[in-house]
């Protein structure tokens, strides 16, 4: 939930066709997708549904994916996750594959993917402010 400020009157919760966040009245122009953990990101990479979402994001002039974890979490995956250690050694998804796919997504879809750690809300707010400033002219 976003607190009201000069740039944000508050939050409206409703389903978006693509992404997790946008600005009211600008949902066809700004799309922000959020991945709350490296495990969620890894799981999404092998789902057709996520790839279809990336395809839909191409229609948005302003599109971002916010990764609410650190680059080191991606590189060391599955270490440090809630996945039981006894299952980790059998996993095919590993840090090098995630890094390769991360780079390929950015190249193919031209979508900035930002590592935010625990600052996802601040990064999202900053993107929205830049969008408002760019369109207030």
N, C-alpha and C positions, 0 to 999 in steps of 0.2 A: 504494500500500500504506500502510496506517495502522499506526503503531507502537502497542504496547499502552500504556495509561494508565489512570487512574482510571475513565475513561468508556468505554474501548475495550480489549477483551481481545485484539484482533488483527483480521486480515482473513480472510474466507472468500470465495473466488472461486467464484461460481456464477451461472448465468443468472437474471436477474430478468424477469418478464413485462413490466414497464414500468420505465423509468429505468435508471440506471447504479449507483446506490447506495441502500442502505436499512440497517436494523438487523436483525440476526438475531432472528426471532420477531415482528418488527413490519413485515414486508414489505407487508402490506395497509394499513398506516397511514402510512408514510413513503416518499416517492419523490423521489429527487434525480436529475435529468437533468443531464449535463455536456456542454457544447460547448467543445471545446479550442481553437477558433480562429474568427475571424469568417468565414473561408471555409467552414468546416464548417457554421456557423449559416446562412449564406446559401444553401448547397446544400440544407440540410434544409428551408428555407422553401418550396421549390418541389416537395417530395416529399410525396405522399399518405401515405406511411408515417409521417412526422413528425406530420402532422395527426391521424392515427389514434392516435398515442402521446399527443398532447395530450388527445384525447377520453378515453382510458383514465385519464389523470392526474386527471381530474375525480372519480374514485372515491376518491382519497386525501385524507384530511383535511390532511395535511402534504405539500405538494408544492412543489418549487423547481426552477428551471433555473439552473444556474451557468454563467455566460459567462466563460471564462478568457481574456478580452481586455478592452480598455478601450472606453468609449463612443466615444472619438475614432476607434478602429479601425472601429467600425460606421459612423460618420458619413462617414468618408473612403473606405469600401470602393468599389472594389477596390484603391485605392492602398495600398502597404505590404504586400501579400500576395505569395505566391509565384507568382501568376498572371502569365505573361509580359506585359510592357507592350504588345506588339503585339496581344494578345488583349483586353486591358483596354478599349481604346477601342470595341470592338464589343459589350461586355457590356451587357445590359439591366438587370441587377441592380446598383443603385447605393445609396450611403449613404441618401439620402432615402427610398427604397422600404424599405430594411431598418428604418429608424427607424419608419416608418408601420406596418409589420408587427409590429415589436416591441411597439408601443403597443397595437395591435389584439389581439394574443395575450394580453397582460395583462388587457385589458378583457373579452374574451370568455371566457377560461378561468380568470381569477382566479388565475393562477400567478405568484408572485413570480419575477422574472428579475433576478439579481444580477450586476453586472459585478464580477468578482473579480481581473482581471489575472492575475498569477502567484501569487495567494493562494487558489486554488480549494480546496486541501486544508484550509487553515485555516478557510475559510468553511464547508466541508462538516462539519468537526469541530465547529464552533460550533453549527450547526443540529442535529447529532446530540445534543450536550450539552443544548441547550434542550429537545429532544424528551424525552430521558431525565428531565430535571428536571420537566417537565410531567406525566410519567406515573409518577413515583416517589411521588406523593402518594396 
